[in-house]
Amino acid sequence: MVVGVLALQGGFAEHESVLARLGVASRQVRTPQDLSGLAGLILPGGESTTIGIVAEANGLLAPLRDFAMAHPVWGVCAGVVFLARAVGRLQPTLGVLDLEVARNAYGRQRESFTAQVEVAGLGAFPGVFIRAPRLVAWGSAVEPMAWHEDEVVGVRQGHILATAFHPELTADIRLHAQFVAWCH
Amino acid sequence: MAADVLGDGLARMLKGGVIMDVVSPEQAVVAERAGACAVMALERVPADIRAQGGVARMSDPGLIREIMAAVTIPVMAKCRIGHFVEARILEAVGVDYIDESEVLTPADEVHHIHKRDFRVPFVCGCRDLGEALRRVAEGAAMIRTKGEAGTGDVSEAVRHARQVQGAIRRLTAMAEDEVAAYAKEIRAPLSLVWKTRELGRLPVVHFAAGGIATPADAALMMHLGMDGVFVGSGIFKSADPEARARAIVLAVTHYADFAKLAEVSTGLGEAMSGIAARDLADVARLAGRGW
């Protein structure tokens, strides 16, 4: 089994390191051909405008949408923005997750923070929020799965997972292990 | 500790991206639409600082705020080496990263800023491994090559990248009992030298900067082990900034795909004219600033 990591820009190497720790083979995805045979795909953090623009230039938007319809996909931070249906401005996105986000809604870098979050089925989890998007509203097919205090910071829609925080920047590999289990 | 995770984390999210110098909100929007992962807000690009001479200082906070309001990507700004009050002002303005930069006229010829006290992370330039690790020891969360800013000549950025990467290769190959003497030789803290040896790379994100003018230059720096690139004068001093900016963004993603690089390098018009770095008098070299 090979899990893909979208490698257009951003923190993709960190996800590959965690997958390697779990003994899972990974592949960097830059072109539509790179998607063939993958069991699942992680959309890493980075700048969502950059990732969207480069994906569009590479003809990746439609292949990524098709892939997300049939396979497990996990968006982290910018990856959540890239998956979302509405992001409050014009930028290329996949729009496969029935979620509305507000980009950089916590503020600028000096307002970035770490805090404990609660993940459904896993309990307490270290949350690293870097210029994170806020999850504003979601459709009935979307199920909240992570909370910071009373605020939803992670959701699931079928086999699409989205977290505003960065598990790959912590030593906690449980969410990656759970995602890999979905891919099997 | 939390601030370290966050500053380092943001640098990690910038990897594989292009950070572009801009002097107006309009240029910032062009950069964002071209796919820049961040912009550096400045009153003058390095080529103009070089041409106009005089003392170069932090930009007007009003201009930086206008640029911050124009784009959603992170905004960086430069302060002078050692000028911790300029840095505090930039922190108060709310920039996402501060570049303690040799491109501006140094305010302190002995000391760099103690960067650990700040809520906003710093990037600093280096020419070699010792300089990089001294900056990391002071609290820099990200390192870039100095190169020779404002020249459009990539040779100094190549020299500095090779200096750092070559030194790391030597460090990882040497005997354990040689490490302490090596740390002393390069004037770097022993703990960071050991950490670098264990990781086989700098302990922070490492970008290229200083003279990158073409998609091929950007891809070259990625092959030399850099995590991303800064492009200063190279974009908005060229004939078609929008097309060149987009091409450099794609070149950093596809740096190992030479057919793709051929495609994105096509029809960009004139690159910035530039100056050969080796023709510069010593006093005109910015890379010598920093201690």
Chai-1 contact restraints between the chains, C-beta under 6 A:
chainA,res_idxA,chainB,res_idxB,connection_type,confidence,min_distance_angstrom,max_distance_angstrom,comment,restraint_id
A,L8,B,T253,contact,1.0,0.0,6.0,A-B,restraint_1
A,Q9,B,G16,contact,1.0,0.0,6.0,A-B,restraint_2
A,Q9,B,G17,contact,1.0,0.0,6.0,A-B,restraint_3
A,Q9,B,C37,contact,1.0,0.0,6.0,A-B,restraint_4
A,G10,B,M13,contact,1.0,0.0,6.0,A-B,restraint_5
A,G11,B,R12,contact,1.0,0.0,6.0,A-B,restraint_6
A,G11,B,M13,contact,1.0,0.0,6.0,A-B,restraint_7
A,G45,B,M13,contact,1.0,0.0,6.0,A-B,restraint_8
A,G46,B,M13,contact,1.0,0.0,6.0,A-B,restraint_9
A,E47,B,C37,contact,1.0,0.0,6.0,A-B,restraint_10
A,E47,B,I73,contact,1.0,0.0,6.0,A-B,restraint_11
A,T49,B,E32,contact,1.0,0.0,6.0,A-B,restraint_12
A,T50,B,G17,contact,1.0,0.0,6.0,A-B,restraint_13
A,T50,B,G35,contact,1.0,0.0,6.0,A-B,restraint_14
A,T50,B,C37,contact,1.0,0.0,6.0,A-B,restraint_15
A,I53,B,G35,contact,1.0,0.0,6.0,A-B,restraint_16
A,V54,B,G35,contact,1.0,0.0,6.0,A-B,restraint_17
A,V54,B,T253,contact,1.0,0.0,6.0,A-B,restraint_18
A,R103,B,T72,contact,1.0,0.0,6.0,A-B,restraint_19
A,R108,B,G94,contact,1.0,0.0,6.0,A-B,restraint_20
A,R108,B,D96,contact,1.0,0.0,6.0,A-B,restraint_21
A,Q109,B,L10,contact,1.0,0.0,6.0,A-B,restraint_22
A,Q109,B,D96,contact,1.0,0.0,6.0,A-B,restraint_23
A,R110,B,R119,contact,1.0,0.0,6.0,A-B,restraint_24
A,R110,B,V120,contact,1.0,0.0,6.0,A-B,restraint_25
A,S112,B,L6,contact,1.0,0.0,6.0,A-B,restraint_26
A,T114,B,A2,contact,1.0,0.0,6.0,A-B,restraint_27
A,V128,B,G9,contact,1.0,0.0,6.0,A-B,restraint_28
A,I130,B,G9,contact,1.0,0.0,6.0,A-B,restraint_29
A,I130,B,L10,contact,1.0,0.0,6.0,A-B,restraint_30
A,L169,B,G9,contact,1.0,0.0,6.0,A-B,restraint_31
